Structure formats: C-alpha cells, structure tokens
Amino acid sequence: MRLISQVLITNDMDGTIEALESAVTTERIVKICEGEKAFSVEDAKLAIEKAYMASEETTVIILAAKVFTPLVQNKLLKVIEEPPPKKEFIFITPSKATILGTIRSRLPVTVLKEEKQETLLGLDMQHLNLAAVYEFIQLHKRTDAKGMKLLVENIAKEAIRSQHYDLDEKTLILFSNAFVALDVGSPSQFVLTTLLLKLLARKKR
C-alpha cells in the first residue's frame, strides 16, 4: 500500500491503518482517528497543525473516521491543495459519498476490495436432522451476534448449494429476518435454533 496522499474507501479502517503502517520505510505516521464518530473541527485543526510542523522525513497524516462533514473538509481543503513540503494526507472512511467533490478532484480515490473469509460450516446440509441441529446449536450457543451473522450467511449458501431444500420466497425471508433479529438484540442461540428448525422443515424428502 502506497503512502501517498489519497482517499481510501473501506469498512475495515483498523486493518487499513495497520497495512499502511506496515508499508513504512523512512516515513513518519501521524494518526488522527475517530473510528465510528465524525471527524471534528478540532481534529482538522490538529491535522493542519501537524502538517505545518517541520520534519526531515516525509510525514504521512492519516485521517480516519466514519464521517467527514463538509465543514471539516473545507477547513482541510487549503492544506490539501497546497500541502507543506514532505507531507501526505490519507483519508480513510467507509463511504465515498462522505467525501466532497472538491477533495475527490484533488486526491485519487481507491475503493478497497474486502475479501470475506468463508469459514467451514461444520454442518452437513445434505443430511441435516434433529440430532445434527441440536449438536450444532450447542456448539455455537455462545457465539456473538457478529459471528452468528457469518454463520447464518454460510448456512444460506450451503442450503442453496446442496439443492436439498424447498427454498421458496417465504423460506429465503427467514435468512433476512435472522439478520434483523440479531441486529435488534435477539439471543443468538434462539435465532440459530429458529432458523435451523424452520429450514429442516423445508428439507426435501
């Protein structure tokens, strides 16, 4: 990953920052990160202050946040247009829409592709039965909502691939309802149990 002024669009802000840090040779990294919060005016002032600090090595200023308001970006615009010597600015944010056209016209924008690692499901969807369902539920009864969403996604994929289920529209809605239930705080074990029992009922005989 190149340490040049740019905009990086990614949901994995922490991982992207780590990748940038691993690319350091002689550069110095300055991070101003707000994560899920909006980048503030105070953050912008700090970034400008860091930009005008003299340094012998190239300083890469990483600005990472879920949201960059127009006010904040306009405050940063001048230093982006005319950066001090040996200063690079890297914006990291999940949505391209949050970056103003005036910034996008001055910095290259890269949407990072994020590979999803499919975990081995450990559930034989072709020969699913009550005993297998019970064992699988016990194995994952302490899985958190994030992990359960990945399980639900993989169960859906394996059910479709197996071609052993009558997956009509009503059944497919089960999977989207499972995501909604997890988002609103339903117990992961309850969501998994409901999904697998209803899916078992749709298994072709």
Steps between C-alpha positions, in 0.01 A plus 500: 500500500647835395551779751384784275218751531178318416151401612445137598145366522471200728292354784817363660658823616716337768634238259573766238693710751703193597577435132616859456719479809659180371593685178710756686868518404635843595166681534344617825135419564261735679156351569189702577229238526142530615375154401119498512478870589509801269830679437478822703613856434754453781634194316536707182688772689733237644563356152586845364729565797682170437528584130688823565747344742841481339645153452791348312314181411169478316206519740190304407192638675224240519150639548254220579133535591156373409390851401680811374262796506516766225615754761796283598598427141484866404735580789744239367465600136775764490763274658394221262529732198836641607658249737814602687821325390524128576141467618250241375133472600307174496125503566344171611121470515233237421301703247613688192191720534637659817792656307431829322560533130760771568710247693437215255614720212835556670575157643479156338217290642539124545220269607670211677363156427439307818517126478263312724651186638250219490535278802435128485140462609538163668139411421402242240212679327429202275433268794364748752294346783387591852803345665740698277300820561516452878875430494568804279293728725687380810831563324405860417282596797754759616567648155448877498274687255783582259615140484141378472442721195792329329355160593158593365658620176692173461194289585308680225778440248531131589124447493482647150802303378368171635171528303338291774257767618181655367629855513194701403474873560354451848792279601760742363342777709597291805863589443442874472275483809783328687730797426232744616444302820873504577518873433227574754665287768320166482702220666732340246413147613128566458552643150712201394252248645202661328681521167624140496170347614307691233761411240480133605126510439571606140740212434404294198387149586 
